[in-house]
Amino acid sequence: IRERLEQMSRWIEDHLAGRGATVADPFCEVYGAMLADPAVALRRLRVALARFDECAVQTIHGFCQRVIAEHAVSIDQPPGLEPRSDNAVVDRRLVLRWWQRHLSEAPAALLAPIRLAGVTPDALIERLRGLASRTDVIVRGADADWRERALAWSRCRDELAARLADSKGFAGFEAWLGAAEHRFGNKLRKDMRPKLLAGLQAFARWEGPMSDKAGERMREAVRRLSLSELRAIGAVGEPPGAIAEACDVLQARQGLLARLLPSVAAEIWLTAQQERLAIRREAGTLGFDDLLGIVHRALAHADSGPGLAASLRQRFPIALIDE
């Protein structure tokens, strides 16, 4: 940077003196020709060179660390905290504490969708690792009412399981699927119907995560045997047994499983900020991604934010951001 400033200064000096350029640099030639007032630009460059050692060239994490160190008292941070790259211990402790408080005695109706969605302590720890650097602390797809929706989802699946357990209703639905008057064609071939019914039965009693191929087959069975899908591909008349209607209700709620992991992770993150920092303080460390969040929250704080912002503006009147 210093070399570039020196080159630009020499180019302008040569230009103002009316002599040939002693700096053969395409950037200086193009940029210099665009200057409205080369004399003013030269004075600014000389000031910049004279004060060059005052500039700070840092990564964003390094800048935030400097802000925390210089303003620790005003932003309620203990001085001397050193950043470390490994957040795994802190994240694991937070997740396990949350799991013990909220799920150790949770009803089966809540735990079922948790398991099916693949929400595990390890998955939550991995998710928290990505949230630490999000200074806005907003998680796409998160659902603050995930508990109520999860319980409602379980009730819908229980209803489907009850319909499937009704042997008379199941046999009637199976026979209805094979009726000749339907115009399914290749959209629901005869050889596929038993497989879809088997997938539906497996889904009603499935306990593990649904992220693998078996889960995909079960979700496909729910979708293809839902009432709206059957009507769309040429079903004639109403199916008996209410199995298709139960699939319809579940299909409308299937997005819940995809949102559960980010929703739970968001709850842990948003409700454990002080606990997370307390653990860090006890250890005398901060995570690198914590640096960004601390400075962001300090600037956004109604009391300390304006003063901190004014101080930073005075200390760093210009910010040059690469990329």
N, C-alpha and C positions, 0 to 999 in steps of 0.2 A: 504494500500500500504506500509506504514511504517513497519507494522508487517511482511509483506511478505519479505521485504528487510532484516529485522533483522533475520528472520528464515533462509533465504538463507545464510546469513553471518555466522551464528552459524554452519550450516551444513558444510560449506566449512572449517571453522576453525577446526571442529572435524575431517574432512577428512584429512586435512594437518597435523594435530597432530597425526594421526594414532590411534585415540581413537574411541570408539563407538559413534554413532550419538546421540546427545541429543535432536534432532528435529525429531519427527516421522511424516513426512509429505510426501505423495507420490510424490507431485510435486517436492519438493526439491531433493528427491532421484533420480527421473528420469532426471530432468534437470541438477542436479549436475554431474551425470555420463556422461553427454554429453559435459561438459566443456573441451576445449582443454588445457587451462592453468588456473587452479583453483586459483592460487596466484594472477594473473592479475585480475580475476573476483572479488576476495575478495577486492582488492584495489579499484576497481570501485564501489563496493557496499558500502564501507566505505565512499567514497567521496559522493555518492548519499545520504547516511543517514545524513552526515554532512550538506549537502545543501538541505535537504528535504523541509525545510520551504520556499525555493525559488520557488518550483514547483507550478504550477497553475492547479487546478482541477476544470474544468468548463464545462458547456454545450457549444455547438457551438455558441448559441446565447449570452451566457455570455462572451465567448472569444471575439466575434465581438464587443460587447458593450465595453469591456475593450480597444480594439484596437481603437475604435472611440473616447473614452474618452482621451486616451493617445496621439493620433495623430490628434486631431480635427482640428487644424490649418492647418496642411499639407494636409489634405484631404478635406478641405473646408467645415467643419461641425461646426456649433456653439457649444461651450461647454455647458454642463449641460443638454442636451436633455435626458429625461427619457423615456424608452420604455413602451408602454402600449399594452395590448393584443387586444384592440378593434380598428380595422381599418375601421369599417363600415361607420363612419361619413365622413372620408376622401374619401373613395371609392365612396360613394353616391354623394358627391359633385363633384368629377371628372366626374362621369358618367353623371350626370344631366347637367353639363356644356357642355360636349361633345355632348350630345343629343340635347341641345338647339342650338349649333353652326352648327351641321351637318345634323340634321333630321327635325328640326322644319319647314323648308320650302323646304324639299326634294320633288322631284316629286313622284307621285303615283307609277310609275313604279319601283322606288327604295324601297318605303315603303312596297309594296306588299310582296316581298320575305323576308323582315325584319320581318313582322308579321308572315308569314307562317313558318319561321324558329324558331319562339319563342324567338326572340331577344327582350328582355325588359330590362328596367333599373335594375330590381331586378336580372334578369339572368346575366347581365353583372357584377353587384356588386359581385355576388357569384363567377363568373369566375375570377375576379381580385383578390379575396381573395386567390385563388390557385396560381396565378402568382407571388404574392409578394415574395414567398420563392424560386422561380426559379432564381438562380443567373445568369444563362445563358440567361434568358429572351427570350427563344425560345418557341414558342407555336406550338405544333404539329397540323397540319391541317390548320394553318393560311394561308390566301391568301391576299397578299398585293393589288391585283387588284380586290378585292371583289366587288367594286362598278360597274365596267364595266361588270363583269360577272353577277351580279345581274340584271342589266338593260337588258343584253342579254337574261337572263332567262325569264324576264317579257315579252320581245318581243315574245319569243317562246310560252309562255302560251297564250298571246293575239292571236297568230296565231291559236292555237288549239281552243280557244274560238270562233274565227270567223268561223272555219271549222264546229264546232258543231252547230253554229247558222244557218248554211245553211241547211235548212230543207230537200232539195232535196239530198244534199250530205250525210246528216246523215242517211236518209232513205235508200239510196243506200248502205252505209256501213253496216247498220243493216241487210239488206237483204243479202248482200254478206257473212256476218258472218254465216248466216243460210243455205248457199248453201250446197247441199248434197255432192258435190265432195270433200270437205275438209276432211282431215283425222285427225281431232282434237281428236276424241275419248273422253276419260275421261279428257284429258288435257284442254278442253274448252267445258264443258257440256252445253247443250241448256239452262238449268235453270240458269246457271251462266252468260250468255251473257247479259241479260237485267240489271243485277246487276252491271256488269262491265261498261256498257254504262252509267248507272246512276251515278256511281262513277266518271266517266270521266267528266260528265257534272257538278257534284258538284265541282270537282277539278278546273274547268275552272273559277268558280266564287267564290271560297272559300276565305275568308278574315282572318280567325283566324289561330292560330298555328296548325301545322300538327303533333304534338307529340302524340296525343291520337289515339284511335282505328279508329276513322273516318279518320284521316290522313293516317293511314296504309292502309286502304281500298282504298283510293284515289290513293296512290302511287302504290298499287298493280294493280289498273285499268290501269294506265299509262303504267306500265311494260307489262302487259299481252295483251294489245291491241296495242302495238308497232309493227311496221312492222317486225322487226327482230325476235321478239318473235313469232308472228303468222307464219312466215315462218318456224321457228324452230320446231313448233308443227304440221306442216302438211298442211299449207294453200296452196291452188292451185290458181294461177293467182294473178293479182294485185288488191288490194282493191280500190274502187272508193272513191272520196271525199278528199283524202289526209289527212284524220284523223289519220290513222296509221303512216304515215310519220311524222306528227307533234308530235305524241307520241314518236316516235323514237328519235327525236331531244331533246325532253324534258327529256327522260330517260337518255340520255347521259350527261345531265346537272344536274341530281337530286342530285349529291354529293355536289353541291353548297350550298344547304340548310343546310346540316350537318356541313359545314365549316364556315357558316356565323357567328355564335356566337363566336368561337375562333378567327376568323379573326377580328371582330369588337373589341373584348376585347384586342387583341394584339395591335391594332392601338391605343386604348386609353392608354394602358400601356406604349408603346414605345414613344408616343408623349407627355406624361404628367408626365415624371419623375421629371423634375424640379418643375413643378406645385405641384406635390404630396409632395415633400420635403418642398416646400415653405409653404404649408398648415400646415405641421407638425411643421415647425419652428415657425410659428405664434402661434401655440398652445403649443410650448415648449415640444413636445413629438415626439416619433418615434414608429412605429409599430415593434413588435418583428421580423417580417419577413423582414422589411426594413433593419435591422441590417446586415443580410447576404448580401443583394444586395449592400449596401453602401461599405462594405469592399471589396467585389468582384470587384466592379467598380474602387475603389481606387487602388487595386493591378493591375488591367488591364490597368490603365491610363498610357499613354506613358511617361508623365512627372513625376508624383508622384509615380507611381507603383514601379520602381526599388529601390528607396530609402526606401519606406515602407517595401518592401520585405526583403531588407538587414537588416533593423532594427529589424524586427520580427525574422529573422534567428539568429541574434546575441542574442536577448533577449530570444528566445525559441529554442535552438539548437536541441532539440529532441521533437517530438510530438508523444504521445501514444494515438491512437484512439481506443476506445472500439466500437465494432460492425463494 
